[in-house]
Amino acid sequence: MESRKRSAEESNESSEASKKSKETRILHNTLAAYGSRQGERADMQDTHILVPKFYLGDDTSFLYRSSFFAIFDGHAGPRASEYCQNQMGKTVKEKLSKFLDFASLTKSLKQTFTESYKAVDDVFLVLAKQNKPIWKDGTTATTMVILNNVIYVANIGDSKAVVARKKEDGSFAPVCLTADHNPMAHDERMRIQKTGAVVKDGRINGVIEVSRSIGDLPFKSSGIVSTPDLKKLTLTENDL
């Protein structure tokens, strides 16, 4: 009888431990909203991704919050931004789901975003080449992952991510988490000019005004790359 009782107690303890383990994997929600405006263009060329709970698998009990957000500012057509909207989150998630602890996950983020941007860009360029006439669509990309209380932002192009940080006097100061990639910046200009292209009126060959993007097939040989910059910010109670 005592043996049965002990067995039942152990079973209950195991069940409780399993229940607690599952509870630790419940992600806190990140409040998110969006707004968009088409402007004067004939069609909407911009897209976004909002995933307040970015689930990375059962083995991520070290995360109490995981969110993924992105904006893609398209140009020369909507296809590049739409492709990013469909593929970028999946690509990033597939890579991040392989890590089993917070340290290795966050240490990998620069490489993860770089590989993800390149993978998405490479496939879209293949699709662009297969069509006649070729697709000329391109897009900026700004992607944000929130892991626990830290924001990581990767970007190419000139779409911005900004945190509003409250100051002692009650006003707010902007904290920019993106880098603008335009042909006038020294390093960008040097890379472009090495290909034989020129920067005219702040644009590559007088046409395109971003020096990093996804898509833009006609300009890939002119120094446009898809390598993102990465910035991080630890959130405080003063941040919005």
matplotlib code that plots the C-alpha trace (Angstrom):
import matplotlib.pyplot as plt

x = [0.0, 2.8, 4.6, 1.4, 1.0, 4.6, 4.1, 1.0, 2.8, 5.7, 3.3, 1.6, 4.9, 5.9, 2.7, 3.1, 6.7, 5.5, 2.7, 5.1, 7.5, 4.8, 3.7, 7.3, 6.9, 3.8, 5.0, 4.0, 2.1, 3.7, 1.1, 1.3, -0.5, 0.1, -1.0, -0.3, -1.0, -0.7, 0.0, 0.0, 1.2, -1.2, -0.7, 0.4, 4.1, 4.8, 4.1, 4.7, 4.8, 3.3, 3.9, 3.5, 4.2, 7.0, 7.0, 10.4, 9.6, 9.1, 12.8, 12.7, 11.7, 14.4, 12.2, 9.3, 8.8, 9.6, 8.2, 8.9, 8.0, 9.1, 8.4, 9.3, 9.2, 8.8, 9.7, 9.4, 6.6, 5.1, 6.6, 9.8, 8.1, 5.3, 7.9, 9.6, 6.3, 5.7, 9.3, 11.3, 9.6, 9.7, 13.4, 14.4, 12.3, 13.8, 17.3, 16.5, 14.6, 17.8, 19.2, 18.6, 19.8, 19.6, 23.3, 23.8, 20.6, 21.5, 25.1, 23.9, 21.6, 24.0, 24.8, 21.1, 19.9, 22.7, 22.0, 18.2, 18.4, 20.7, 18.5, 15.4, 17.2, 18.8, 15.5, 13.7, 16.4, 16.1, 12.3, 13.0, 15.4, 12.9, 10.3, 10.1, 10.5, 12.5, 11.1, 12.7, 11.0, 13.0, 12.4, 14.1, 13.8, 13.7, 13.2, 12.9, 13.1, 12.2, 13.7, 12.8, 13.7, 16.1, 15.3, 17.4, 16.9, 18.4, 17.9, 18.9, 17.8, 16.3, 13.2, 13.6, 12.9, 12.7, 12.2, 10.6, 12.5, 11.0, 13.3, 13.3, 11.2, 8.5, 9.3, 10.4, 13.6, 14.0, 16.4, 17.0, 17.8, 18.5, 21.3, 20.4, 22.0, 22.3, 24.8, 26.2, 27.6, 31.4, 31.6, 28.5, 29.8, 33.2, 31.6, 29.3, 32.1, 34.3, 31.7, 32.0, 28.7, 28.4, 26.5, 24.6, 22.2, 22.4, 21.3, 23.0, 23.4, 21.0, 18.1, 17.9, 18.5, 19.2, 22.5, 21.2, 18.0, 16.3, 15.5, 16.5, 17.9, 19.1, 21.3, 22.8, 25.9, 26.2, 27.0, 23.6, 23.9, 21.5, 23.8, 22.0, 23.3, 22.3, 21.6, 20.3, 18.7, 17.8, 14.4, 13.7, 10.4, 10.9, 10.7, 7.7]
y = [0.0, 2.4, 1.6, 2.5, 5.7, 6.7, 5.9, 8.0, 10.9, 10.7, 10.6, 13.8, 15.5, 14.6, 15.9, 19.2, 19.6, 19.0, 21.6, 24.1, 23.5, 24.2, 27.3, 28.7, 28.5, 30.7, 33.9, 37.3, 39.4, 42.4, 45.1, 45.9, 48.0, 49.4, 52.0, 52.4, 54.9, 54.2, 57.8, 58.9, 55.6, 53.6, 50.5, 49.8, 48.7, 48.5, 45.5, 44.7, 41.7, 41.8, 38.7, 39.7, 36.0, 34.7, 31.0, 29.4, 25.9, 23.8, 24.0, 27.8, 28.0, 30.6, 33.1, 34.8, 37.2, 36.7, 39.0, 39.7, 42.8, 44.1, 46.8, 46.6, 49.8, 48.7, 50.5, 49.9, 47.5, 45.5, 42.1, 42.4, 43.7, 41.1, 38.3, 39.5, 39.6, 36.0, 34.6, 36.7, 35.7, 32.0, 32.2, 33.9, 31.5, 28.4, 29.6, 30.8, 27.6, 25.6, 27.3, 25.9, 28.7, 32.5, 33.1, 31.2, 32.5, 36.1, 35.6, 34.2, 37.1, 39.1, 35.9, 34.8, 38.1, 38.3, 34.8, 35.3, 38.5, 36.9, 33.8, 35.8, 38.1, 35.3, 33.5, 36.6, 37.5, 34.1, 34.7, 38.2, 36.8, 34.0, 36.5, 38.4, 41.2, 40.8, 42.1, 45.4, 45.5, 46.2, 46.9, 48.1, 45.8, 46.6, 43.6, 43.6, 40.7, 41.3, 38.6, 39.0, 42.7, 43.2, 44.6, 43.6, 45.4, 44.5, 46.8, 47.6, 50.8, 53.8, 52.6, 53.4, 51.8, 54.3, 53.8, 56.6, 57.0, 59.0, 61.7, 63.0, 66.0, 63.8, 64.5, 61.8, 61.5, 59.3, 56.4, 55.3, 51.6, 51.6, 52.8, 54.7, 53.1, 55.7, 56.1, 59.4, 57.6, 57.1, 53.3, 52.8, 55.2, 53.5, 50.1, 51.4, 53.2, 50.1, 48.5, 51.3, 52.8, 56.5, 58.4, 61.3, 63.6, 61.2, 58.2, 55.2, 56.1, 58.9, 56.4, 54.6, 56.3, 53.3, 51.4, 48.2, 46.5, 43.2, 42.8, 45.7, 43.2, 45.8, 47.4, 44.4, 44.7, 48.3, 47.7, 47.2, 44.5, 42.9, 42.8, 44.3, 46.3, 45.1, 47.2, 46.2, 48.0, 46.8, 48.0, 50.0, 51.1, 54.5, 53.1, 53.1]
z = [0.0, 0.9, -2.4, -4.3, -2.4, -3.1, -6.8, -6.9, -5.2, -7.6, -10.6, -9.2, -8.7, -12.3, -13.6, -11.6, -12.9, -16.4, -16.0, -14.6, -17.4, -19.9, -18.0, -18.3, -22.1, -22.1, -23.8, -22.5, -25.1, -26.6, -27.3, -31.0, -33.6, -37.1, -39.5, -43.2, -46.0, -49.7, -50.7, -54.3, -55.8, -58.0, -55.7, -52.2, -52.3, -48.5, -46.2, -42.6, -40.1, -36.6, -34.5, -30.8, -29.7, -31.8, -30.8, -31.2, -30.0, -26.9, -25.8, -25.1, -21.5, -21.1, -23.0, -21.3, -24.2, -27.9, -30.5, -34.2, -36.1, -39.6, -42.1, -45.8, -47.8, -51.4, -54.6, -58.3, -57.5, -54.5, -55.2, -53.2, -50.1, -50.5, -50.8, -47.7, -45.8, -46.7, -46.1, -43.7, -40.5, -41.5, -42.4, -39.1, -37.0, -38.7, -37.8, -34.2, -33.3, -33.3, -30.2, -26.7, -24.4, -24.3, -24.6, -27.8, -29.3, -28.8, -29.8, -33.1, -34.0, -36.3, -38.3, -38.2, -39.7, -42.2, -43.5, -43.4, -45.4, -48.0, -48.3, -48.9, -51.3, -53.3, -53.9, -54.9, -57.4, -58.9, -59.3, -60.7, -63.4, -64.4, -65.5, -68.8, -68.5, -65.4, -62.1, -61.0, -57.6, -54.5, -50.8, -47.7, -44.7, -41.0, -38.7, -34.9, -32.5, -28.8, -26.6, -22.9, -22.3, -25.1, -28.6, -31.6, -34.8, -38.2, -41.2, -44.8, -46.5, -44.8, -42.9, -39.2, -35.9, -33.0, -29.3, -27.3, -24.0, -21.2, -19.6, -16.1, -17.1, -18.5, -22.1, -24.5, -26.5, -29.6, -29.6, -33.2, -33.7, -37.4, -39.7, -42.9, -46.0, -48.7, -51.5, -50.0, -46.9, -47.4, -47.1, -49.2, -51.9, -52.0, -52.5, -55.2, -57.1, -57.1, -59.4, -61.9, -60.9, -60.0, -57.3, -58.8, -56.9, -54.0, -56.1, -57.7, -61.4, -60.7, -60.1, -56.7, -53.4, -51.1, -51.2, -49.5, -50.3, -51.1, -54.8, -57.2, -59.7, -62.2, -59.5, -57.8, -60.0, -59.0, -55.3, -53.7, -51.1, -48.6, -45.6, -42.6, -39.7, -36.2, -33.1, -29.7, -26.8, -23.3, -22.4, -19.3, -17.6, -19.3, -22.8, -25.2]

ax = plt.figure().add_subplot(projection="3d")
ax.plot(x, y, z, "-o")
ax.set_aspect("equal")
plt.show()
